[in-house]
Structures are given as structure tokens and as C-alpha cells.
Amino acid sequence: MTMRLRVNPITCVAHGLCAELFPEWVELDEWGYPIIDDEPIPPALQEHARRAADQCPTLALIVERA
């Protein structure tokens, strides 16, 4: 199964927790908003992506099946 990570820019308020939990895939810009790699997430990192999305305080981080 192929998965991708995306962020809802409307609900994101730049807590930065996603970058702390999933630094392999998420960087923060100069204002603290996530910059997410658009490539499919490798199977070895999919659990990390789910955990980061589950912990997002505003539910702005979304894991999608591609």
C-alpha cells in the first residue's frame, strides 16, 4: 500500500509537533509551518507518519492512501 502525507493549511497553526515526530519527512519553514515531502512514504516509515498525523493537535496532518 502506498501512502502520502499532506497538510491542511487552513487548520495548521504551526505547532511543529509533526516535524518533531516525523523529521524524516517533515521540515518546518521559517514561520514554523510544515514543508512535507510529496513522495510516497516508504513502508518502513508509514507507522511514523500515522503517529505524527494522530498526534497533530489541530488534525491538520493527513495520511492518504495513494
Secondary structure, DSSP 8 states (H G I E B T S, - for coil): --EEEEE-TTT-----HHHHH-TTTEEE-TTS-EEE--S-B-GGGHHHHHHHHHH-TTS-EEEEE-
